[in-house]
Amino acid sequence: MSTLSDRYDPGPQIAQCGSINIGTADIEKSLWFFRDTLGMEEVERVGDVSYLRCYQELGHHSLVLTQQDENVVNSYGFRVRRPQDVELFAQEFAAQEIETLEIPAGTERGRGTAVRFLVPGSEHPFELYYDIDKPQAPADLRSKLPSNSSRRRGLGVRRLDHYNVQATPGRINQAEQWVRDNLGFKRREFAMLPDHPTTVLASWMSVTSQVHDLAMVANQDELNGRLHHLAFNLESFSDALTAADVLADLDVEIGVGPGKHGIGQAMYLYVFDPGSGHRVEIYAGGTTSSTPTGRRSNGLRSTSPRA
Ligand SMILES: [Fe+2]
């Protein structure tokens, strides 16, 4: 006999941020930063492409470093909830006449078939997939703790936390609305441009209980499709403070912080990957979302950087 959950079909859904593929002009410097300093495991390397994961991630990778001249983001990956959701999303995008590309399984090592498209409005390259290998770490890195794929090392980044992306003030409303209407992101907090109160300045959205898995902010320089930062989660506030000291001693460029966000209440530290120049947020703690719909943030009065 089928159960209610067997008969209930919620439609295709995003489960979580999965992996981000970034270009780096100097992959060795980027590996020094992400692997040797932040403590990620390099799971596999194929030519000029390296696949890394954090110590509490079981999947094959959450970060792909691709050696290339342009320091751009090649893809923002999201894992979907069910195997059939990849195709169901593709069908929906086709119905909206959004151009999609099927990325064959294994194009990113360890990952199944993905559908790639550009977010209408912001033009960020998103890729949705379900299947991901879960390889064991080598014996010398393997953890005895069942929730950890490897032993904690370096500064101890434990998982990819969120993406913060930018769109022009003229396009951000379209992009922000589209990801909410079509990918199931819930707007948890938002702020509007002070001089254009109908235009989104920043929106913090999630499909999980986090305040945000994806933030979208207006780029006042009229640049579309840009990354603001990718964020990695650490276990505690003190880990973020330790990271600030260690990274300063290693001459890693620090942007802002350490400090505590007004929105989300997490501890933050913004630094720059010395290989790619991408901004990376060290992120710890924070509230979970209790707001099913968005609320206007009063964070505009704060000097705190965006979460
Ligand atoms: Fe952030």
Boltz pocket constraint, residues with backbone or C-beta under 6 A from the ligand:
constraints:
  - pocket:
      binder: B
      contacts: [[A, 162], [A, 164], [A, 229], [A, 231], [A, 281], [A, 306], [A, 307]]
      max_distance: 6.0
